[in-house]
């Protein structure tokens, strides 16, 4: 139960507002510090869900959140935050540094106290706005930049931009312990890097017991469909699963990164002769409802996962997960408890792991309960926002002492 006190913008209190089981008092808005999240804004995937939830929860901990989108896109359309708190300061191209002066002027008028960047591009802009305004900034690492995509040159450029920009950052937040270890290996000071697990809002769990006699299974992959998510591996594994379990169906939920990649994946589905068992659902704003229809979420990522939001969203409604042992994912899913872990890039391992899950409805039912408990204990959005706010407060205190 969340108790709100003081002045609190209603739009920030709306949405998935069950939050944590803790009681929270919201400070009076006049005492709040103002934080500007500098984001890309083009997509609405895992990192953007984190940004959205921080936008809804930070006010409970004394921070008034604003957002500046460097690209026009799905965040403004899907975030559900007050429109006057989401600015669009579009960069016309990568060399459009006029956005720095525009953001600095707007931040000065709005009395922004702190900047929070979420991507290499936004880190570059935030570092320059920070220098111009003389206010601190913090960087949020959602995935390993050097392994964020299959485009090596783009990864190298983003990594270089990130390294250069982070020299002036007052703090670095990573979404998993594995990412924190990586940032420390790359030379960033231990005192500046903190791991704060992602979180999602509390939800009513599915009624797993109602499916105990059900012989059919519905699996689902929920993601921005791009090469590093491993859908090609999943389709190969799914063909093997269908040979002995013809009642299994696969929902693919999410948009493709490019039309060319979509054509490539659809052609593979046809070549494998599994079209009748695969349902292409496309992008949805209501991830929770889409996940509730599933018996398991399957995330066959090859690399590049910080802490996948869809895994947390599955736990929040009590849906077990089959995922690969990639970076931050095993910090959430414990093999045999909330789901099962397979080896990445290995269709045979993934097929065996899926078959293990769908072989026992009673074990699946126990996993459903354990999944919901796991979210309650460790991965709430309120806890995430509270820990982020602690980092903000430390940085602002240190800035005041300079």
C-alpha positions as CSV (number, residue, x, y, z in Angstrom):
1,X,0.0,0.0,0.0
2,X,1.4,3.4,-1.0
3,X,0.3,6.5,1.0
4,X,0.8,9.8,-0.7
5,X,1.1,13.0,1.2
6,X,1.9,16.6,0.2
7,X,1.7,18.0,-3.3
8,X,2.2,15.3,-6.0
9,X,1.4,15.6,-9.7
10,X,-1.5,13.3,-10.4
11,X,0.0,12.0,-13.7
12,X,3.0,10.8,-11.9
13,X,0.9,8.9,-9.4
14,X,-1.1,7.2,-12.1
15,X,-0.4,4.0,-14.0
16,X,1.0,0.9,-12.4
17,X,0.8,2.4,-8.9
18,X,0.7,-0.6,-6.7
19,X,4.4,-0.2,-6.1
20,X,6.2,-1.9,-3.2
21,X,4.7,-3.1,0.0
22,X,6.5,-0.3,1.8
23,X,4.6,2.8,3.0
24,X,6.0,5.9,1.3
25,X,5.4,9.6,2.0
26,X,5.8,12.0,-0.9
27,X,7.7,15.3,-0.1
28,X,6.1,18.6,-0.7
29,X,6.9,19.6,-4.3
30,X,8.5,22.9,-3.2
31,X,11.3,20.9,-1.5
32,X,12.0,18.7,-4.5
33,X,15.2,18.7,-6.5
34,X,14.7,18.6,-10.2
35,X,16.4,16.0,-12.4
36,X,16.4,16.0,-16.2
37,X,16.8,12.6,-17.9
38,X,18.5,13.0,-21.2
39,X,17.4,10.1,-23.4
40,X,17.3,9.1,-27.0
41,X,13.6,8.7,-27.1
42,X,13.3,7.0,-30.4
43,X,12.3,3.6,-29.1
44,X,10.2,2.2,-26.3
45,X,12.0,-1.0,-25.1
46,X,13.6,-2.1,-21.9
47,X,15.7,0.9,-21.1
48,X,12.8,3.2,-21.9
49,X,10.6,1.2,-19.5
50,X,13.2,1.9,-16.8
51,X,13.1,5.6,-17.6
52,X,9.3,5.6,-17.6
53,X,9.1,4.0,-14.2
54,X,11.6,6.4,-12.7
55,X,9.4,9.2,-14.1
56,X,6.5,7.7,-12.2
57,X,8.3,6.9,-8.9
58,X,11.0,9.4,-8.2
59,X,8.7,12.1,-6.9
60,X,8.0,9.8,-3.9
61,X,11.7,10.3,-2.9
62,X,12.1,14.0,-3.4
63,X,12.9,14.3,-7.1
64,X,10.8,16.0,-9.7
65,X,11.7,14.2,-13.0
66,X,11.8,15.8,-16.5
67,X,12.8,14.1,-19.8
68,X,14.6,15.5,-22.9
69,X,14.3,13.3,-26.0
70,X,17.1,13.8,-28.5
71,X,15.1,11.9,-31.2
72,X,11.3,12.1,-31.9
73,X,9.8,8.6,-31.5
74,X,7.9,6.1,-29.3
75,X,8.9,7.4,-25.8
76,X,6.8,10.5,-26.1
77,X,4.0,8.5,-27.5
78,X,4.0,5.6,-25.0
79,X,5.5,6.8,-21.7
80,X,2.3,8.1,-20.2
81,X,4.0,11.0,-18.4
82,X,2.8,14.6,-18.4
83,X,3.6,16.2,-21.7
84,X,5.0,19.3,-20.1
85,X,7.6,17.1,-18.4
86,X,8.8,15.4,-21.7
87,X,10.7,17.8,-23.9
88,X,11.7,17.0,-27.5
89,X,15.0,18.7,-28.4
90,X,15.8,16.8,-31.6
91,X,19.3,16.5,-32.8
92,X,19.1,17.0,-36.6
93,X,22.2,14.8,-37.0
94,X,25.1,13.5,-34.9
95,X,27.0,16.8,-35.2
96,X,24.1,19.0,-34.2
97,X,25.5,20.4,-30.9
98,X,23.1,23.3,-31.0
99,X,21.0,21.1,-28.8
100,X,23.4,21.7,-25.9
101,X,22.7,25.4,-25.7
102,X,18.9,24.8,-26.2
103,X,18.9,22.2,-23.4
104,X,21.0,24.4,-21.1
105,X,18.7,27.4,-21.5
106,X,15.6,25.3,-20.9
107,X,17.2,23.6,-17.9
108,X,18.2,27.0,-16.4
109,X,14.6,28.2,-16.9
110,X,13.2,25.1,-15.2
111,X,15.9,25.2,-12.4
112,X,17.2,21.7,-13.1
113,X,19.6,20.5,-10.3
114,X,20.9,17.3,-11.8
115,X,21.2,15.5,-15.2
116,X,20.8,11.8,-15.8
117,X,21.9,10.3,-19.1
118,X,21.0,6.8,-20.4
119,X,22.9,6.2,-23.7
120,X,26.3,7.1,-25.2
121,X,24.7,9.8,-27.3
122,X,22.8,11.3,-24.3
123,X,25.9,11.0,-22.2
124,X,27.8,13.2,-24.6
125,X,25.1,15.8,-24.6
126,X,24.6,15.7,-20.8
127,X,28.3,16.1,-20.2
128,X,28.4,19.3,-22.3
129,X,25.2,20.7,-20.7
130,X,26.6,19.9,-17.3
131,X,29.8,21.8,-18.1
132,X,27.8,24.8,-19.5
133,X,25.5,24.9,-16.5
134,X,27.9,23.9,-13.7
135,X,25.6,21.1,-12.4
136,X,26.4,17.4,-11.9
137,X,25.3,14.5,-14.0
138,X,25.0,10.7,-13.6
139,X,25.1,8.0,-16.2
140,X,22.9,4.8,-16.3
141,X,24.4,1.8,-18.0
142,X,21.6,-0.4,-19.3
143,X,23.7,-2.8,-21.4
144,X,27.4,-3.3,-22.3
145,X,28.2,-0.7,-24.9
146,X,30.9,-2.7,-26.6
147,X,28.4,-5.6,-27.1
148,X,25.2,-3.7,-27.6
149,X,24.7,-4.8,-31.2
150,X,26.1,-6.9,-34.0
151,X,27.5,-3.7,-35.7
152,X,31.1,-3.7,-34.5
153,X,32.0,-0.2,-35.8
154,X,29.0,1.3,-34.2
155,X,29.8,-0.4,-30.9
156,X,33.3,1.0,-31.1
157,X,32.1,4.5,-31.8
158,X,29.6,4.4,-29.0
159,X,32.2,3.0,-26.6
160,X,34.6,5.8,-27.5
161,X,31.9,8.4,-27.0
162,X,30.9,6.9,-23.7
163,X,34.4,6.7,-22.3
164,X,35.1,10.3,-23.3
165,X,31.9,11.6,-21.8
166,X,32.1,9.7,-18.5
167,X,35.3,11.5,-17.5
168,X,33.1,14.3,-16.1
169,X,30.3,12.1,-14.7
170,X,29.7,12.3,-10.9
171,X,28.3,8.8,-10.7
172,X,27.6,5.7,-12.8
173,X,24.6,3.4,-12.2
174,X,24.7,-0.1,-13.7
175,X,21.5,-2.2,-13.9
176,X,23.3,-5.4,-12.8
177,X,26.3,-6.6,-10.8
178,X,27.9,-8.0,-13.9
179,X,27.8,-4.6,-15.6
180,X,29.3,-3.0,-12.5
181,X,32.2,-5.5,-12.6
182,X,32.7,-4.7,-16.3
183,X,32.8,-0.9,-15.6
184,X,35.3,-1.5,-12.8
185,X,37.5,-3.6,-15.1
186,X,37.5,-0.8,-17.6
187,X,39.0,1.5,-15.0
188,X,36.2,3.5,-13.5
189,X,36.6,4.2,-9.7
190,X,34.8,1.8,-7.4
191,X,33.4,4.8,-5.4
192,X,31.6,6.2,-8.5
193,X,29.9,3.0,-9.8
194,X,26.8,1.5,-8.1
195,X,24.7,-1.4,-9.2
196,X,21.0,-0.8,-8.9
197,X,18.8,-3.6,-10.2
198,X,16.0,-2.8,-12.5
199,X,12.4,-3.1,-11.1
200,X,8.9,-3.2,-12.4
201,X,5.5,-2.5,-10.7
202,X,3.7,-5.1,-8.6
203,X,1.0,-7.0,-10.4
204,X,-1.7,-9.6,-9.6
205,X,-0.2,-13.0,-10.4
206,X,-1.8,-15.4,-12.9
207,X,-3.9,-18.2,-11.5
208,X,-1.5,-21.0,-12.3
209,X,-3.6,-23.6,-10.6
210,X,-6.3,-23.0,-13.3
211,X,-3.9,-24.3,-15.9
212,X,-2.8,-27.4,-14.1
213,X,-4.8,-29.8,-16.4
214,X,-4.0,-27.9,-19.6
215,X,-2.0,-29.9,-22.1
216,X,-1.2,-27.1,-24.6
217,X,1.5,-24.5,-23.9
218,X,2.0,-20.9,-25.1
219,X,5.5,-19.6,-25.1
220,X,6.4,-16.0,-25.8
221,X,9.4,-13.9,-26.8
222,X,8.9,-10.2,-25.9
223,X,11.6,-7.9,-27.2
224,X,12.7,-5.3,-29.7
225,X,13.5,-8.0,-32.3
226,X,17.1,-7.5,-33.4
227,X,20.0,-10.0,-34.0
228,X,21.4,-10.0,-30.5
229,X,18.1,-11.2,-29.1
230,X,18.6,-14.6,-30.7
231,X,15.3,-15.2,-32.3
232,X,17.0,-17.3,-35.1
233,X,18.2,-19.7,-32.3
234,X,14.8,-19.8,-30.8
235,X,13.1,-20.7,-34.1
236,X,15.5,-23.5,-34.6
237,X,14.9,-24.8,-31.1
238,X,11.2,-24.4,-31.4
239,X,11.2,-26.7,-34.5
240,X,12.8,-29.4,-32.3
241,X,10.3,-28.9,-29.5
242,X,7.3,-29.2,-31.9
243,X,8.4,-32.6,-33.1
244,X,7.5,-34.1,-29.8
245,X,5.1,-31.5,-28.5
246,X,2.8,-30.4,-31.4
247,X,0.5,-28.5,-29.1
248,X,3.0,-25.8,-28.2
249,X,2.6,-22.3,-29.7
250,X,5.0,-19.4,-29.8
251,X,3.9,-15.7,-29.6
252,X,6.5,-13.2,-30.8
253,X,5.7,-9.8,-29.3
254,X,7.6,-6.7,-30.4
255,X,8.6,-4.8,-33.4
256,X,11.6,-5.6,-35.6
257,X,14.6,-3.4,-35.7
258,X,14.4,-3.1,-39.5
259,X,12.1,-4.3,-42.2
260,X,15.1,-6.1,-43.8
261,X,15.6,-8.1,-40.6
262,X,11.9,-8.9,-40.4
263,X,11.9,-10.3,-43.9
264,X,15.0,-12.4,-43.0
265,X,13.3,-13.9,-39.9
266,X,10.0,-14.6,-41.6
267,X,11.9,-16.4,-44.4
268,X,13.6,-18.6,-41.8
269,X,10.2,-19.4,-40.2
270,X,8.9,-20.5,-43.6
271,X,12.1,-22.5,-44.3
272,X,11.7,-24.4,-41.0
273,X,8.1,-25.1,-41.7
274,X,6.8,-23.8,-38.4
275,X,4.6,-20.9,-39.7
276,X,1.4,-22.4,-38.3
277,X,2.8,-22.6,-34.8
278,X,4.3,-19.1,-34.6
279,X,2.1,-16.0,-34.1
280,X,3.6,-12.6,-34.8
281,X,1.9,-10.1,-32.4
282,X,3.9,-7.0,-33.1
283,X,4.6,-4.0,-30.8
284,X,2.3,-3.6,-27.7
285,X,2.1,-0.9,-25.1
286,X,0.4,-3.4,-22.7
287,X,3.3,-5.8,-22.0
288,X,1.7,-7.1,-18.8
289,X,-1.5,-8.3,-20.6
290,X,0.6,-9.9,-23.3
291,X,2.8,-11.8,-20.8
292,X,-0.2,-12.9,-18.7
293,X,-1.4,-14.9,-21.8
294,X,1.8,-16.9,-21.8
295,X,2.9,-20.0,-19.9
296,X,6.5,-19.0,-20.2
297,X,8.6,-16.1,-21.5
298,X,11.6,-17.2,-23.6
299,X,14.5,-14.9,-23.9
300,X,17.2,-16.5,-26.1
301,X,19.7,-13.5,-26.0
302,X,23.1,-14.1,-27.5
303,X,24.8,-11.2,-25.6
304,X,24.3,-7.6,-24.5
305,X,21.8,-8.0,-21.6
306,X,22.2,-5.8,-18.6
307,X,19.0,-6.8,-16.7
308,X,16.2,-7.5,-19.1
309,X,12.9,-5.8,-18.1
310,X,10.8,-8.5,-19.8
311,X,12.2,-11.1,-17.4
312,X,11.2,-8.9,-14.4
313,X,7.7,-8.3,-16.0
314,X,7.3,-12.1,-16.3
315,X,8.2,-12.6,-12.6
316,X,5.8,-9.8,-11.6
317,X,2.8,-11.8,-12.9
318,X,4.1,-15.2,-12.0
319,X,5.1,-16.4,-15.4
320,X,8.2,-18.7,-15.4
321,X,11.1,-17.8,-17.7
322,X,13.4,-19.8,-20.0
323,X,16.5,-17.6,-20.8
324,X,20.1,-17.9,-21.7
325,X,23.1,-17.5,-19.3
326,X,23.9,-14.0,-20.5
327,X,25.4,-11.4,-18.2
328,X,22.7,-10.0,-15.9
329,X,20.0,-12.5,-16.6
330,X,21.3,-15.2,-14.1
331,X,21.2,-12.6,-11.4
332,X,17.4,-12.7,-11.7
333,X,16.5,-16.2,-12.8
334,X,17.8,-19.0,-10.6
335,X,17.9,-22.2,-12.7
336,X,15.2,-24.6,-11.6
337,X,13.4,-22.1,-9.3
338,X,11.9,-19.2,-11.3
339,X,12.6,-20.9,-14.6
340,X,15.5,-22.5,-16.5
341,X,18.7,-21.3,-18.1
342,X,20.1,-22.5,-21.4
343,X,23.4,-21.9,-23.1
344,X,23.4,-19.0,-25.6
345,X,23.7,-19.6,-29.3
346,X,22.8,-23.2,-28.8
347,X,19.5,-24.4,-30.3
348,X,19.9,-27.9,-28.8
349,X,20.4,-26.5,-25.3
350,X,17.5,-24.2,-25.6
351,X,15.2,-26.9,-27.0
352,X,16.1,-29.3,-24.1
353,X,15.5,-26.5,-21.6
354,X,12.0,-25.6,-23.0
355,X,11.1,-29.4,-23.1
356,X,12.2,-29.6,-19.5
357,X,9.8,-26.8,-18.6
358,X,6.8,-28.1,-20.5
359,X,7.2,-31.7,-19.3
360,X,5.7,-31.0,-15.8
361,X,2.7,-28.8,-15.1
362,X,3.0,-29.3,-11.4
363,X,6.6,-28.1,-11.3
364,X,5.6,-25.2,-13.6
365,X,2.9,-24.3,-11.1
366,X,5.4,-24.1,-8.2
367,X,7.7,-22.0,-10.4
368,X,4.9,-19.6,-11.0
369,X,4.6,-18.9,-7.3
370,X,8.4,-18.7,-6.9
371,X,8.6,-16.2,-9.8
372,X,6.0,-13.9,-8.2
373,X,7.8,-14.2,-4.8
374,X,11.1,-13.4,-6.4
375,X,9.8,-10.1,-7.9
376,X,8.2,-9.1,-4.6
377,X,11.4,-9.7,-2.7
378,X,14.0,-8.1,-5.0
379,X,12.8,-6.3,-8.1
380,X,10.1,-3.7,-7.4
381,X,10.1,-0.4,-9.3
382,X,9.7,1.5,-6.0
383,X,12.9,0.0,-4.6
384,X,14.7,0.8,-7.9
385,X,13.6,4.5,-7.7
386,X,14.5,4.7,-4.0
387,X,18.0,3.5,-4.6
388,X,18.4,5.9,-7.6
389,X,17.3,8.7,-5.4
390,X,20.0,7.8,-2.8
391,X,22.6,8.1,-5.5
392,X,21.2,11.5,-6.6
393,X,21.3,12.8,-3.0
394,X,24.9,11.7,-2.5
395,X,26.0,13.4,-5.7
396,X,24.2,16.6,-4.8
397,X,25.7,16.6,-1.3
398,X,29.2,16.1,-2.8
399,X,28.5,18.9,-5.3
400,X,27.5,21.3,-2.5
401,X,30.7,20.7,-0.7
402,X,32.9,21.7,-3.7
